[in-house]
Amino acid sequence: MSSHSVRSSVGLSSLPFVRRGKVRDLFDVDEDHLLLVATDRISAFDCVLPNPIPRKGQVLTQISRFWFERLASLVENHLVTADVKLFPSSLRERLTPDELESLSGRSMLVRRTQVVPFECVVRGYLAGSGWKDYLQTGEVCGHRLTAGLLESSRLAEPIFTPATKAEAGHDINVSRNVMAEALGDDLAEKLERIRLDLYKYAADYAEARGIIIADTKFEFGLRQGRLLLIDEVLTPDSSRFWPRSLYQPGRPQQSFDKQFVRDYLETLDWDKRPPAPELPPLVVAQTSATYLEAYRLLTGTELI
């Protein structure tokens, strides 16, 4: 069985199942570790679609691994290894050969943390819900912005716009003060400082390689009093990646993510409620190619 097989789920009878997200499945390893598995599922408008996207889970995992390693000097993270060959023998011995093969390239052994219940969103450009809020109020999550900005405008400085973590549906944008009231000023200030350092480093790195990171979300957890970067990081699912060569403010931008999927779905007579419609083969192929291209540009290598 090839590790390149399309996988909308990864069944592991050898490990206790913890939770299924829109894309990732989480399994219990031991009291200190979890196994995070990225499938090829894709969601749009808060619905998981019936068609998986070939190699999407591998792209998300390997981009996250790439960034965890590069950002380790700025903040500690939860990654132990993304290489099944480096799983500890106590874990490998519990998994069957087929299970190990199915996990190759798309799984991360991670440390358990107490998850901070806010998405730490950073916006360097005015897009998405931030653009909608700006049109209505001139503000984005409590940040008063300059009048007359265009859609996709670059902001003078990146802004911190936390969001509550929703189990279903959209996360809800909140102000920094709301987060500080829930977490305390010290932790809120630390999160704000770290996320700015992470975003600025990543944005500079990516722009030199042809990708604008318009915005992204970071997730953090606490472990033995230390703050760790967790989950996925700076992927096409957690970020808005734009081709630098095509950037033009005043309109929506092309992006390295599931835009082909969203654009196709918008042409249908569908109420954006489950069940979601099937995707045509061309849309699936274009979306897979877009994810792979994002990996190639960021890392300078082809995903094998």
C-alpha positions as YAML, in Angstrom:
chain: A
units: angstrom
residues:
- id: 1
  name: MET
  ca: [0.00, 0.00, 0.00]
- id: 2
  name: SER
  ca: [1.57, 3.31, -1.06]
- id: 3
  name: SER
  ca: [1.88, 6.16, 1.41]
- id: 4
  name: HIS
  ca: [0.76, 8.37, -1.50]
- id: 5
  name: SER
  ca: [-2.69, 6.75, -1.44]
- id: 6
  name: VAL
  ca: [-5.55, 9.22, -1.07]
- id: 7
  name: ARG
  ca: [-6.79, 9.07, 2.51]
- id: 8
  name: SER
  ca: [-9.99, 10.63, 3.74]
- id: 9
  name: SER
  ca: [-9.40, 8.83, 7.04]
- id: 10
  name: VAL
  ca: [-6.68, 6.81, 8.74]
- id: 11
  name: GLY
  ca: [-8.03, 4.00, 10.86]
- id: 12
  name: LEU
  ca: [-5.69, 2.89, 13.63]
- id: 13
  name: SER
  ca: [-7.09, 0.00, 15.60]
- id: 14
  name: SER
  ca: [-3.82, -0.11, 17.55]
- id: 15
  name: LEU
  ca: [-4.29, 3.32, 19.20]
- id: 16
  name: PRO
  ca: [-7.24, 4.85, 21.09]
- id: 17
  name: PHE
  ca: [-9.09, 7.40, 18.96]
- id: 18
  name: VAL
  ca: [-9.43, 10.84, 20.59]
- id: 19
  name: ARG
  ca: [-11.06, 13.25, 18.15]
- id: 20
  name: ARG
  ca: [-11.75, 13.93, 14.49]
- id: 21
  name: GLY
  ca: [-11.48, 17.45, 13.12]
- id: 22
  name: LYS
  ca: [-12.30, 18.69, 9.64]
- id: 23
  name: VAL
  ca: [-8.91, 17.52, 8.37]
- id: 24
  name: ARG
  ca: [-7.00, 15.88, 11.23]
- id: 25
  name: ASP
  ca: [-7.53, 12.77, 13.31]
- id: 26
  name: LEU
  ca: [-6.06, 12.62, 16.81]
- id: 27
  name: PHE
  ca: [-4.96, 9.45, 18.59]
- id: 28
  name: ASP
  ca: [-3.81, 8.74, 22.12]
- id: 29
  name: VAL
  ca: [-0.24, 7.39, 22.46]
- id: 30
  name: ASP
  ca: [0.54, 7.68, 26.18]
- id: 31
  name: GLU
  ca: [0.16, 10.13, 29.06]
- id: 32
  name: ASP
  ca: [2.68, 12.52, 27.49]
- id: 33
  name: HIS
  ca: [2.11, 12.13, 23.74]
- id: 34
  name: LEU
  ca: [-0.52, 12.25, 21.01]
- id: 35
  name: LEU
  ca: [-0.44, 11.27, 17.34]
- id: 36
  name: LEU
  ca: [-1.75, 13.96, 14.99]
- id: 37
  name: VAL
  ca: [-2.69, 12.62, 11.54]
- id: 38
  name: ALA
  ca: [-3.51, 14.90, 8.58]
- id: 39
  name: THR
  ca: [-5.91, 13.25, 6.14]
- id: 40
  name: ASP
  ca: [-6.68, 14.38, 2.59]
- id: 41
  name: ARG
  ca: [-10.11, 15.68, 3.63]
- id: 42
  name: ILE
  ca: [-10.98, 19.20, 2.58]
- id: 43
  name: SER
  ca: [-13.64, 21.52, 3.94]
- id: 44
  name: ALA
  ca: [-15.28, 24.62, 2.54]
- id: 45
  name: PHE
  ca: [-17.97, 26.80, 4.06]
- id: 46
  name: ASP
  ca: [-17.63, 24.68, 7.22]
- id: 47
  name: CYS
  ca: [-18.60, 21.48, 5.39]
- id: 48
  name: VAL
  ca: [-16.30, 18.53, 4.80]
- id: 49
  name: LEU
  ca: [-16.51, 17.64, 1.11]
- id: 50
  name: PRO
  ca: [-16.93, 14.07, -0.18]
- id: 51
  name: ASN
  ca: [-13.80, 14.19, -2.36]
- id: 52
  name: PRO
  ca: [-10.39, 14.02, -0.67]
- id: 53
  name: ILE
  ca: [-7.53, 15.99, -2.26]
- id: 54
  name: PRO
  ca: [-4.55, 13.74, -3.13]
- id: 55
  name: ARG
  ca: [-1.44, 14.40, -0.98]
- id: 56
  name: LYS
  ca: [-3.03, 17.32, 0.89]
- id: 57
  name: GLY
  ca: [-2.40, 15.69, 4.26]
- id: 58
  name: GLN
  ca: [1.24, 15.16, 3.41]
- id: 59
  name: VAL
  ca: [1.64, 18.78, 2.31]
- id: 60
  name: LEU
  ca: [0.10, 20.10, 5.53]
- id: 61
  name: THR
  ca: [2.23, 17.84, 7.70]
- id: 62
  name: GLN
  ca: [5.50, 18.49, 5.91]
- id: 63
  name: ILE
  ca: [4.99, 22.27, 5.73]
- id: 64
  name: SER
  ca: [4.24, 22.27, 9.47]
- id: 65
  name: ARG
  ca: [7.35, 20.20, 10.13]
- id: 66
  name: PHE
  ca: [9.39, 22.63, 8.02]
- id: 67
  name: TRP
  ca: [8.16, 25.65, 9.99]
- id: 68
  name: PHE
  ca: [8.40, 24.00, 13.41]
- id: 69
  name: GLU
  ca: [12.08, 23.37, 12.73]
- id: 70
  name: ARG
  ca: [12.75, 26.88, 11.39]
- id: 71
  name: LEU
  ca: [10.86, 28.65, 14.19]
- id: 72
  name: ALA
  ca: [12.26, 26.60, 17.08]
- id: 73
  name: SER
  ca: [14.71, 29.37, 17.96]
- id: 74
  name: LEU
  ca: [11.77, 31.76, 18.50]
- id: 75
  name: VAL
  ca: [9.40, 29.53, 20.45]
- id: 76
  name: GLU
  ca: [9.29, 25.95, 21.67]
- id: 77
  name: ASN
  ca: [6.82, 23.65, 19.89]
- id: 78
  name: HIS
  ca: [5.09, 20.34, 20.51]
- id: 79
  name: LEU
  ca: [6.65, 18.33, 17.66]
- id: 80
  name: VAL
  ca: [8.63, 15.23, 18.62]
- id: 81
  name: THR
  ca: [8.99, 13.81, 15.10]
- id: 82
  name: ALA
  ca: [7.16, 13.68, 11.77]
- id: 83
  name: ASP
  ca: [9.14, 10.65, 10.60]
- id: 84
  name: VAL
  ca: [7.53, 7.28, 11.35]
- id: 85
  name: LYS
  ca: [10.98, 5.70, 11.23]
- id: 86
  name: LEU
  ca: [11.89, 7.81, 14.27]
- id: 87
  name: PHE
  ca: [8.83, 6.90, 16.31]
- id: 88
  name: PRO
  ca: [9.96, 5.30, 19.57]
- id: 89
  name: SER
  ca: [10.03, 1.51, 19.49]
- id: 90
  name: SER
  ca: [7.27, 1.40, 22.10]
- id: 91
  name: LEU
  ca: [4.95, 3.08, 19.56]
- id: 92
  name: ARG
  ca: [6.18, 1.34, 16.41]
- id: 93
  name: GLU
  ca: [5.68, -2.06, 18.01]
- id: 94
  name: ARG
  ca: [2.00, -1.27, 18.64]
- id: 95
  name: LEU
  ca: [1.34, -0.36, 15.00]
- id: 96
  name: THR
  ca: [0.90, -2.84, 12.16]
- id: 97
  name: PRO
  ca: [3.03, -2.52, 9.00]
- id: 98
  name: ASP
  ca: [-0.03, -1.26, 7.09]
- id: 99
  name: GLU
  ca: [-0.71, 1.34, 9.77]
- id: 100
  name: LEU
  ca: [2.88, 2.57, 9.72]
- id: 101
  name: GLU
  ca: [2.69, 2.83, 5.93]
- id: 102
  name: SER
  ca: [-0.58, 4.77, 6.12]
- id: 103
  name: LEU
  ca: [0.99, 7.25, 8.57]
- id: 104
  name: SER
  ca: [4.12, 7.90, 6.53]
- id: 105
  name: GLY
  ca: [4.50, 11.56, 5.62]
- id: 106
  name: ARG
  ca: [1.19, 12.65, 7.15]
- id: 107
  name: SER
  ca: [1.58, 12.14, 10.91]
- id: 108
  name: MET
  ca: [3.28, 13.94, 13.77]
- id: 109
  name: LEU
  ca: [4.12, 12.55, 17.19]
- id: 110
  name: VAL
  ca: [3.54, 15.51, 19.52]
- id: 111
  name: ARG
  ca: [3.72, 16.38, 23.20]
- id: 112
  name: ARG
  ca: [0.48, 16.85, 25.09]
- id: 113
  name: THR
  ca: [-0.33, 20.39, 26.15]
- id: 114
  name: GLN
  ca: [-3.17, 22.30, 27.74]
- id: 115
  name: VAL
  ca: [-4.54, 24.09, 24.70]
- id: 116
  name: VAL
  ca: [-4.95, 27.87, 24.94]
- id: 117
  name: PRO
  ca: [-8.61, 28.40, 23.92]
- id: 118
  name: PHE
  ca: [-7.95, 31.21, 21.44]
- id: 119
  name: GLU
  ca: [-6.71, 31.25, 17.86]
- id: 120
  name: CYS
  ca: [-3.85, 33.75, 17.67]
- id: 121
  name: VAL
  ca: [-4.57, 35.36, 14.31]
- id: 122
  name: VAL
  ca: [-2.12, 37.78, 12.74]
- id: 123
  name: ARG
  ca: [-3.10, 39.95, 9.78]
- id: 124
  name: GLY
  ca: [-0.56, 41.69, 7.59]
- id: 125
  name: TYR
  ca: [-3.09, 42.47, 4.85]
- id: 126
  name: LEU
  ca: [-6.76, 43.43, 4.79]
- id: 127
  name: ALA
  ca: [-8.73, 40.40, 3.58]
- id: 128
  name: GLY
  ca: [-11.45, 37.95, 4.51]
- id: 129
  name: SER
  ca: [-13.46, 38.71, 7.66]
- id: 130
  name: GLY
  ca: [-11.05, 41.55, 8.47]
- id: 131
  name: TRP
  ca: [-11.98, 43.30, 5.23]
- id: 132
  name: LYS
  ca: [-15.70, 42.80, 5.94]
- id: 133
  name: ASP
  ca: [-15.34, 44.23, 9.45]
- id: 134
  name: TYR
  ca: [-13.34, 47.19, 8.16]
- id: 135
  name: LEU
  ca: [-16.02, 48.05, 5.60]
- id: 136
  name: GLN
  ca: [-18.67, 48.08, 8.31]
- id: 137
  name: THR
  ca: [-16.84, 49.79, 11.17]
- id: 138
  name: GLY
  ca: [-13.40, 50.97, 10.07]
- id: 139
  name: GLU
  ca: [-11.99, 48.59, 12.68]
- id: 140
  name: VAL
  ca: [-10.71, 45.03, 12.84]
- id: 141
  name: CYS
  ca: [-11.05, 43.39, 16.27]
- id: 142
  name: GLY
  ca: [-10.67, 46.69, 18.10]
- id: 143
  name: HIS
  ca: [-7.90, 48.03, 15.84]
- id: 144
  name: ARG
  ca: [-8.88, 51.36, 14.26]
- id: 145
  name: LEU
  ca: [-7.37, 51.39, 10.77]
- id: 146
  name: THR
  ca: [-6.58, 54.22, 8.35]
- id: 147
  name: ALA
  ca: [-9.55, 55.33, 6.26]
- id: 148
  name: GLY
  ca: [-9.64, 54.60, 2.55]
- id: 149
  name: LEU
  ca: [-7.86, 51.24, 2.53]
- id: 150
  name: LEU
  ca: [-8.57, 48.89, -0.35]
- id: 151
  name: GLU
  ca: [-9.33, 45.18, -0.21]
- id: 152
  name: SER
  ca: [-6.03, 43.27, 0.12]
- id: 153
  name: SER
  ca: [-4.14, 46.42, 1.20]
- id: 154
  name: ARG
  ca: [-0.94, 45.81, 3.11]
- id: 155
  name: LEU
  ca: [-1.27, 47.11, 6.67]
- id: 156
  name: ALA
  ca: [1.28, 49.55, 8.06]
- id: 157
  name: GLU
  ca: [2.03, 47.00, 10.80]
- id: 158
  name: PRO
  ca: [0.68, 43.47, 11.33]
- id: 159
  name: ILE
  ca: [-2.20, 43.39, 13.80]
- id: 160
  name: PHE
  ca: [-3.16, 40.78, 16.38]
- id: 161
  name: THR
  ca: [-6.79, 39.70, 16.08]
- id: 162
  name: PRO
  ca: [-7.59, 36.77, 18.39]
- id: 163
  name: ALA
  ca: [-10.53, 34.48, 17.77]
- id: 164
  name: THR
  ca: [-12.39, 32.02, 19.94]
- id: 165
  name: LYS
  ca: [-11.90, 28.39, 18.99]
- id: 166
  name: ALA
  ca: [-15.16, 26.92, 17.69]
- id: 167
  name: GLU
  ca: [-15.82, 23.16, 17.69]
- id: 168
  name: ALA
  ca: [-18.16, 23.70, 14.75]
- id: 169
  name: GLY
  ca: [-18.78, 26.61, 12.40]
- id: 170
  name: HIS
  ca: [-16.73, 29.77, 12.23]
- id: 171
  name: ASP
  ca: [-14.33, 30.98, 14.90]
- id: 172
  name: ILE
  ca: [-15.45, 34.34, 16.32]
- id: 173
  name: ASN
  ca: [-13.14, 37.37, 16.15]
- id: 174
  name: VAL
  ca: [-12.64, 39.09, 19.51]
- id: 175
  name: SER
  ca: [-10.53, 41.97, 20.82]
- id: 176
  name: ARG
  ca: [-7.27, 41.52, 22.65]
- id: 177
  name: ASN
  ca: [-9.00, 42.78, 25.81]
- id: 178
  name: VAL
  ca: [-11.48, 39.90, 25.68]
- id: 179
  name: MET
  ca: [-8.61, 37.43, 25.45]
- id: 180
  name: ALA
  ca: [-6.71, 39.17, 28.26]
- id: 181
  name: GLU
  ca: [-9.75, 38.96, 30.52]
- id: 182
  name: ALA
  ca: [-9.94, 35.22, 29.93]
- id: 183
  name: LEU
  ca: [-6.22, 34.38, 30.09]
- id: 184
  name: GLY
  ca: [-4.70, 37.18, 32.16]
- id: 185
  name: ASP
  ca: [-2.59, 40.11, 30.99]
- id: 186
  name: ASP
  ca: [0.76, 38.32, 31.28]
- id: 187
  name: LEU
  ca: [-0.16, 35.38, 29.03]
- id: 188
  name: ALA
  ca: [-2.04, 37.61, 26.57]
- id: 189
  name: GLU
  ca: [0.98, 39.92, 26.26]
- id: 190
  name: LYS
  ca: [3.32, 36.98, 25.76]
- id: 191
  name: LEU
  ca: [1.09, 35.52, 23.04]
- id: 192
  name: GLU
  ca: [0.91, 38.86, 21.26]
- id: 193
  name: ARG
  ca: [4.68, 39.34, 21.33]
- id: 194
  name: ILE
  ca: [5.47, 35.80, 20.16]
- id: 195
  name: ARG
  ca: [2.96, 35.78, 17.34]
- id: 196
  name: LEU
  ca: [4.39, 39.05, 15.96]
- id: 197
  name: ASP
  ca: [7.90, 37.62, 15.99]
- id: 198
  name: LEU
  ca: [6.70, 34.44, 14.27]
- id: 199
  name: TYR
  ca: [4.67, 36.26, 11.63]
- id: 200
  name: LYS
  ca: [7.38, 38.77, 10.75]
- id: 201
  name: TYR
  ca: [10.02, 36.07, 10.40]
- id: 202
  name: ALA
  ca: [7.77, 33.81, 8.32]
- id: 203
  name: ALA
  ca: [6.39, 36.64, 6.14]
- id: 204
  name: ASP
  ca: [9.89, 37.86, 5.26]
- id: 205
  name: TYR
  ca: [11.07, 34.33, 4.50]
- id: 206
  name: ALA
  ca: [8.05, 33.47, 2.34]
- id: 207
  name: GLU
  ca: [8.01, 36.75, 0.41]
- id: 208
  name: ALA
  ca: [11.60, 36.14, -0.69]
- id: 209
  name: ARG
  ca: [10.33, 32.86, -2.15]
- id: 210
  name: GLY
  ca: [7.35, 34.31, -3.99]
- id: 211
  name: ILE
  ca: [4.58, 33.90, -1.40]
- id: 212
  name: ILE
  ca: [2.81, 36.67, 0.49]
- id: 213
  name: ILE
  ca: [1.45, 35.50, 3.85]
- id: 214
  name: ALA
  ca: [-1.56, 37.79, 4.09]
- id: 215
  name: ASP
  ca: [-2.67, 36.38, 7.41]
- id: 216
  name: THR
  ca: [-2.28, 33.27, 9.50]
- id: 217
  name: LYS
  ca: [-3.38, 31.73, 12.75]
- id: 218
  name: PHE
  ca: [-1.17, 30.20, 15.41]
- id: 219
  name: GLU
  ca: [-2.27, 27.88, 18.17]
- id: 220
  name: PHE
  ca: [-0.52, 27.50, 21.49]
- id: 221
  name: GLY
  ca: [-0.57, 25.16, 24.44]
- id: 222
  name: LEU
  ca: [0.87, 25.16, 27.94]
- id: 223
  name: ARG
  ca: [3.08, 22.34, 29.17]
- id: 224
  name: GLN
  ca: [4.70, 22.42, 32.59]
- id: 225
  name: GLY
  ca: [4.34, 26.19, 32.64]
- id: 226
  name: ARG
  ca: [5.96, 26.66, 29.21]
- id: 227
  name: LEU
  ca: [4.22, 28.07, 26.14]
- id: 228
  name: LEU
  ca: [4.43, 25.79, 23.08]
- id: 229
  name: LEU
  ca: [3.44, 26.35, 19.45]
- id: 230
  name: ILE
  ca: [1.09, 23.50, 18.52]
- id: 231
  name: ASP
  ca: [-1.21, 21.99, 15.88]
- id: 232
  name: GLU
  ca: [-0.34, 23.04, 12.31]
- id: 233
  name: VAL
  ca: [1.67, 26.12, 11.50]
- id: 234
  name: LEU
  ca: [1.81, 28.39, 8.44]
- id: 235
  name: THR
  ca: [0.13, 25.97, 6.04]
- id: 236
  name: PRO
  ca: [-2.25, 26.80, 3.17]
- id: 237
  name: ASP
  ca: [-5.10, 25.70, 5.48]
- id: 238
  name: SER
  ca: [-4.16, 27.92, 8.43]
- id: 239
  name: SER
  ca: [-2.92, 30.88, 6.36]
- id: 240
  name: ARG
  ca: [-3.81, 33.00, 3.39]
- id: 241
  name: PHE
  ca: [-0.95, 32.53, 0.88]
- id: 242
  name: TRP
  ca: [-0.90, 34.77, -2.20]
- id: 243
  name: PRO
  ca: [1.47, 34.63, -5.20]
- id: 244
  name: ARG
  ca: [3.67, 37.71, -4.84]
- id: 245
  name: SER
  ca: [3.97, 38.15, -8.62]
- id: 246
  name: LEU
  ca: [0.19, 38.51, -9.03]
- id: 247
  name: TYR
  ca: [-0.51, 40.74, -6.02]
- id: 248
  name: GLN
  ca: [-2.62, 43.80, -6.73]
- id: 249
  name: PRO
  ca: [-4.59, 45.61, -4.00]
- id: 250
  name: GLY
  ca: [-8.19, 46.57, -4.64]
- id: 251
  name: ARG
  ca: [-9.49, 43.08, -5.39]
- id: 252
  name: PRO
  ca: [-9.45, 39.51, -4.06]
- id: 253
  name: GLN
  ca: [-6.17, 37.69, -4.72]
- id: 254
  name: GLN
  ca: [-5.35, 34.30, -6.15]
- id: 255
  name: SER
  ca: [-4.22, 31.99, -3.39]
- id: 256
  name: PHE
  ca: [-2.31, 28.80, -2.69]
- id: 257
  name: ASP
  ca: [-5.14, 26.95, -1.01]
- id: 258
  name: LYS
  ca: [-8.62, 25.65, -1.69]
- id: 259
  name: GLN
  ca: [-9.72, 28.65, -3.74]
- id: 260
  name: PHE
  ca: [-10.46, 26.40, -6.74]
- id: 261
  name: VAL
  ca: [-12.88, 24.53, -4.49]
- id: 262
  name: ARG
  ca: [-14.60, 27.63, -3.13]
- id: 263
  name: ASP
  ca: [-14.89, 29.19, -6.59]
- id: 264
  name: TYR
  ca: [-16.44, 26.03, -8.01]
- id: 265
  name: LEU
  ca: [-18.90, 25.67, -5.13]
- id: 266
  name: GLU
  ca: [-20.02, 29.28, -5.55]
- id: 267
  name: THR
  ca: [-21.23, 28.42, -9.08]
- id: 268
  name: LEU
  ca: [-23.61, 25.75, -7.74]
- id: 269
  name: ASP
  ca: [-27.15, 25.94, -6.48]
- id: 270
  name: TRP
  ca: [-26.08, 24.73, -3.03]
- id: 271
  name: ASP
  ca: [-27.16, 26.20, 0.31]
- id: 272
  name: LYS
  ca: [-23.74, 25.56, 1.92]
- id: 273
  name: ARG
  ca: [-25.18, 23.01, 4.30]
- id: 274
  name: PRO
  ca: [-24.34, 19.28, 4.48]
- id: 275
  name: PRO
  ca: [-24.23, 17.16, 2.49]
- id: 276
  name: ALA
  ca: [-21.70, 18.93, 0.30]
- id: 277
  name: PRO
  ca: [-21.62, 18.19, -3.45]
- id: 278
  name: GLU
  ca: [-19.01, 16.10, -5.24]
- id: 279
  name: LEU
  ca: [-16.09, 17.93, -6.81]
- id: 280
  name: PRO
  ca: [-15.18, 17.39, -10.49]
- id: 281
  name: PRO
  ca: [-11.84, 15.66, -11.17]
- id: 282
  name: LEU
  ca: [-10.35, 18.87, -12.63]
- id: 283
  name: VAL
  ca: [-11.06, 20.86, -9.46]
- id: 284
  name: VAL
  ca: [-9.56, 18.08, -7.33]
- id: 285
  name: ALA
  ca: [-6.43, 17.93, -9.52]
- id: 286
  name: GLN
  ca: [-5.96, 21.72, -9.59]
- id: 287
  name: THR
  ca: [-6.32, 21.94, -5.82]
- id: 288
  name: SER
  ca: [-3.80, 19.16, -5.23]
- id: 289
  name: ALA
  ca: [-1.33, 20.84, -7.59]
- id: 290
  name: THR
  ca: [-1.76, 24.17, -5.78]
- id: 291
  name: TYR
  ca: [-0.94, 22.66, -2.38]
- id: 292
  name: LEU
  ca: [2.12, 20.91, -3.81]
- id: 293
  name: GLU
  ca: [3.30, 24.15, -5.43]
- id: 294
  name: ALA
  ca: [3.06, 25.97, -2.09]
- id: 295
  name: TYR
  ca: [5.28, 23.29, -0.55]
- id: 296
  name: ARG
  ca: [7.80, 23.56, -3.39]
- id: 297
  name: LEU
  ca: [8.06, 27.34, -3.19]
- id: 298
  name: LEU
  ca: [8.42, 27.45, 0.59]
- id: 299
  name: THR
  ca: [10.88, 24.60, 1.00]
- id: 300
  name: GLY
  ca: [12.71, 24.71, -2.32]
- id: 301
  name: THR
  ca: [12.15, 20.97, -2.81]
- id: 302
  name: GLU
  ca: [9.56, 18.69, -4.37]
- id: 303
  name: LEU
  ca: [7.44, 16.56, -2.05]
- id: 304
  name: ILE
  ca: [8.42, 12.95, -2.69]
...
